[in-house]
Amino acid sequence: MLNLIGALFSGLFVGVLARFFYPGDVPLGWGMTILLGVGGSLLASLLTTRGQGQGVSRAGCLASVLGAMALIYAGRHLGWHI
């Protein structure tokens, strides 16, 4: 249960940072921001550690924000309304 709560809070943090650093307006609600952050974290984790789970690091946090920004970019260019 605590892992789920931690994932939600870290997803919110990563999602807010990604929306802040992404150029232009990103009109998302709180729920979509959390999902964006969690998705960015999963994307970054799969690309950087290849599923080995190295723990928390500054580079991992930066990669999570960049992963969330990549999801915003991909969503906009695929025609999704984000």
PLY file of the C-alpha trace (Angstrom):
ply
format ascii 1.0
element vertex 82
property float x
property float y
property float z
element edge 81
property int vertex1
property int vertex2
end_header
0.00 0.00 0.00
2.85 2.40 0.82
4.48 1.65 -2.55
1.30 2.75 -4.32
1.10 5.97 -2.31
4.79 6.65 -2.96
4.30 6.06 -6.69
1.39 8.52 -6.74
3.34 11.24 -4.94
6.46 10.76 -7.05
4.29 10.71 -10.18
2.71 13.98 -9.15
6.13 15.52 -8.50
7.61 14.30 -11.79
4.48 15.28 -13.74
4.45 18.81 -12.31
8.15 19.24 -13.13
7.63 17.95 -16.68
4.72 20.33 -17.24
6.77 23.21 -15.84
9.81 22.57 -18.05
7.91 21.64 -21.23
7.71 24.66 -23.55
4.17 25.86 -24.11
0.92 25.28 -22.29
0.11 21.75 -21.09
-3.53 21.80 -19.95
-3.88 18.70 -17.77
-5.77 17.99 -14.58
-4.22 16.52 -11.44
-5.08 12.94 -12.37
-3.51 13.16 -15.81
-0.47 14.90 -14.32
0.03 11.97 -11.93
-0.39 9.46 -14.76
2.05 11.45 -16.89
4.65 11.41 -14.11
4.23 7.71 -13.39
4.40 6.93 -17.12
7.53 9.05 -17.50
9.14 7.27 -14.56
8.31 3.86 -16.02
9.60 4.89 -19.45
12.85 6.20 -17.97
13.26 3.11 -15.79
12.81 0.76 -18.73
15.28 2.68 -20.88
17.99 3.31 -18.28
18.07 0.26 -16.01
16.49 -2.31 -18.33
14.36 -3.64 -15.49
17.17 -4.22 -12.98
15.88 -1.69 -10.40
18.87 0.31 -9.19
17.04 2.45 -6.60
16.62 6.23 -6.46
19.25 8.56 -7.88
19.44 12.11 -9.19
20.03 10.86 -12.71
16.95 8.66 -12.42
14.82 11.60 -11.32
16.08 13.70 -14.24
15.43 10.79 -16.61
11.88 10.50 -15.23
11.16 14.15 -15.95
12.64 13.82 -19.44
10.57 10.66 -19.99
7.39 12.52 -19.00
8.32 15.38 -21.34
8.83 12.83 -24.12
5.33 11.48 -23.44
3.90 15.01 -23.71
5.75 15.51 -26.99
4.63 12.15 -28.41
1.04 12.75 -27.33
0.88 16.14 -29.00
2.35 14.88 -32.26
0.07 11.86 -32.38
-2.92 14.16 -32.12
-3.93 13.43 -28.52
-5.39 16.38 -26.69
-2.67 16.90 -24.09
0 1
1 2
2 3
3 4
4 5
5 6
6 7
7 8
8 9
9 10
10 11
11 12
12 13
13 14
14 15
15 16
16 17
17 18
18 19
19 20
20 21
21 22
22 23
23 24
24 25
25 26
26 27
27 28
28 29
29 30
30 31
31 32
32 33
33 34
34 35
35 36
36 37
37 38
38 39
39 40
40 41
41 42
42 43
43 44
44 45
45 46
46 47
47 48
48 49
49 50
50 51
51 52
52 53
53 54
54 55
55 56
56 57
57 58
58 59
59 60
60 61
61 62
62 63
63 64
64 65
65 66
66 67
67 68
68 69
69 70
70 71
71 72
72 73
73 74
74 75
75 76
76 77
77 78
78 79
79 80
80 81
